[in-house]
Amino acid sequence: MFKSKYFLIGFLFLLIVSIPLTLYFVKMQMEVRSRAEATSTLALTTNLTAKDAQGQWIANIGQEFNVDIMVNPGSNAVQTVRFSILFDSLKLQATKITPNTEAFPTTTTEPTISSGSASIEVGVMAGNPSAQVQTTKKVATITFKPLATTGA
């Protein structure tokens, strides 16, 4: 009788200890997944050529200019890029966003332009690992029109 009582107590103790340990190790196992390194960067380049004395780009009011959104994947293989850009709507107007369909043939979120912001989400073909972007590529081009001087 005492042996079965100790056996039952030992079994319950083992069960109580093993459940939290099992949950802990299962959680740890799920966190082992590889994650993207923080080496991917987005950069803005422009077709403007003139700069002022402070090194700021010069654009004439009303004359449109382009800003290219570039992605450098670093050590990652990029499949999707989502970007939003904010700007002073009193100084600039975004007129269009043109995705680079050679590098990113899928537009997952249509270009959105509103007063003071522009955004888009593009990607490569899902399920096609060879289409992943592994070198610096242009994501899209945003066309801006200056509305006023910066006052600088």
LINSUL-V835966 format. One record per helix or strand of 2 or more residues. SS is the DSSP state (hx for helix, st for strand). FROM is the first residue (numbers start at 0). LEN is the number of residues. If there is no record, write none. Layout:
ss:SS from:FROM len:LEN
ss:SS from:FROM len:LEN
//
This chain:
ss:hx from:1 len:29
ss:st from:40 len:6
ss:st from:63 len:9
ss:st from:79 len:7
ss:st from:91 len:8
ss:st from:105 len:9
ss:st from:116 len:7
ss:hx from:128 len:3
ss:st from:136 len:10
//
